[in-house]
Amino acid sequence: MKWRLVYHDSVPDQSSRHLSSAPVIAVLVAWMALCVAAVNSRPRVMPEAEVENRPNQLAEDGFVSSDACQTCHPAEYESWYSSFHRTMTQVALPGTVQADFNDVTVPEVPGRPMRLERRGDEFWAEFDDPGWESPGAEQNRPRITRQVVMITGSHYQQIYWYATGHDRGLNVIPGVFLLDDQRWVSRSAVVLHPPGQSVATLDGHWNAICVACHTTSPKTKFDTPFRSKPFDQQTIDTTTTEFGIACEACHGPGGDHARANRDPFRRYLSHLSAGSDSSIIQPALLNPKRSSQVCGQCHSVWEFYNPSDERVANWEGFPYRPGDELTDTRFIAQPMQNRREPMLQKFLAEDTEFVRGSFWADGMIRVSGREYNGLIDSPCFRDATEPEKTLSCFSCHAMHQSPDDPRSLETWAATHQVSSPGSGDEACVQCHATIESDVRAHSNHPVESSGSRCYNCHMPYTSYGLLKAIRSHTVSSPSVAETIDVGRPNACNLCHLDKTLAWTGNALYDWYGTPPPALSEDESMVAASLLWMLKGDAGLRALTAWNLGWQPAQEASGTSWMVPHLAELMNDPYEAVRYIAYRSLRTLPGYTAFNYDYLAAQRERVGRVLPALQEWRASTVSRQRREPELLVDTDGTLRTDVMRELFDLRDNRPLFLRE
């Protein structure tokens, strides 16, 4: 029904209801009163600058935030909005918190159980005070209740930060929520670290460290260096243009660009022009070195130079801007290239395990999130002389999905924003055209098989992070000699997990003329994967356990022999190794419903694993492989005597991987 006001004398419109002004005004007054009441009943949205219990998002110094980009760049905005870069850091709200906080008790944390509750749109946690240092019985440790205000992560896990009550400083609650498993675990259970050692929780850790790479244009202030004096005696004052990795993290400050393009003539002329817009940085149009540094500002092992260095004398916040030379303001650690430099010597003096926790013995990166270190050590980047033939981050990845990409945005984001939905060899064949013309002659594998994909042989899964294996990002060739000298798995044996190093050495010699190195009896007679699982350090065991669940490796190696060896790793002293082994076991036929808790007490874990072993022993001859290199006798009996001998040679040095 339509209502209209008639303010003059006229013949009434018979097609609509004719009202006098008085009743209608009364209706309008009543309607306005209801609107005012509704507005007044809504909770007041606090301006960002007034928020005191967490860092603020404040656009300044030429930054304008991603909101200013959306109108003119809707497609780019949409693909960025769907990426995990955007949700790397979020405010804890009902739409962002994926864990259940409704009267939940979490026993898998140090000390007494953590208790969670929801108060309207707020999330609260009660737990043992991590800062309590008084001597005495642990049960005397006081409890604290704090509001959860920030989140890190949205792809594999969510880490929750609470307000400390001091100058917008944050600390982390003792539990982490695993998204795939939909369960809470302790913080120590999601990182690879020595058993029995707790993972430190430090007030201000987010403000001092995480803010650098998990936000856009961060600023944080400590009166003196972080941890040099008590946290509550320092001024922190942390702000950022935007939480998460947003548009201006890669394109630089957008204020000049936004102002310049308010002119419609300039805007449309720019669309028609083949040139770049000088008012903004377009990373893909930079030379390969500078474009990759845009990613390297976060994806590398780096440190700021000493504050007394003249290069940092006038810094405010974090000084790097896309297009700058990254090494003007940051030291990129490369142990083989700059081992003698003072910065690296300082790291080693303060932490003798610094290199081992991030790099293999030859300097190749071994942890996730540091892919730039891998790229700059690759000959395709390091030795390239022509920009168009230089490998860069943008050779394989895209920050925005291309219009001709048929994948959904969710699939594109979940596959690490790899630019091509094809075979993945496109970046390589630009330079290696002769190989493309006859792939089988080079790979010695069927063209359509995983063994003919460039990255499977030249960028294998030899880095670790987030409870899984990551590709190395250093282009290299399979080498048995490197495996022996460095300890790093080679691509051949990461796929052919059932083969020995001798088998690989002979194949590389037959195919490429690579001289096979001298091998010990074990290296000649026992599958390389079993040597890594039984003798290797915790990081090597984690990588091997993950590759046992990798489908291409299962297709190449078979799976019937894997059960007892994964079962052994499910009793590993490192929680991360146990978790990965369990996940791989569940990919094997007949074990998809196998139930096991990697955080349970040892007796309970053993009680769950024994039935799996008994089932494996009872399996038919057709399901079991009985080969000496797999440590299974011809009668189907495990060679536990050899396993014990190899186990006694295990690298048991404590290992903390700094992912």
Secondary structure, DSSP 8 states (H G I E B T S, - for coil): ----B--S-----TTS--B-HHHHHHHHHHHHHHHHHHHHHS-----GGG--SS-EE---TT---GGGTTTT-HHHHHHHHTSTTGGGEEE--TTT--S--SSEEE-SSSSS-EEEEEETTEEEEEEE-TT----S-GGG--EEEEEEEEEE-SSSEEEEEEE-SSTT-EEEEEEEEETTTTEEEEGGGGS---TT------TTHIIIIIHHHHEEEEE---SSSTTSS-GGGS----EEEEESS-HHHHH---HHHHHHTTSHHHHHHHHH-SS--TTS--GGGS-HHHHHHHHHTTSS-EEE--TTSGGGTT--S----TTS-GGGTEEE--HHHHTTSHHHHHHHHH-TTTTTTTB-TTS-B-BTT-HHHHHHTSHHHHS--SGGG---GGGTB-SS--TT--S-HHHHHHTTTBS-SS-S-HHHHTT-HHHHHTHHHHH-S-TTSGGG-HHHHHS-S-EEETTEEE---S-----HHHHHHH----HHHHHSTTSBHHHHHHHHHHHH--------HHHHHSBHHHHHHHHS-HHHHHHHHHHTT-HHHHHHH-STT-HHHHHHHTT-SSHHHHHHHHHHHTTSTT-TT----TTS-HHHHHHHHHHHHHHHHTS-TTT----GGGTB-TTS-B-HHHHHHHHTT----------
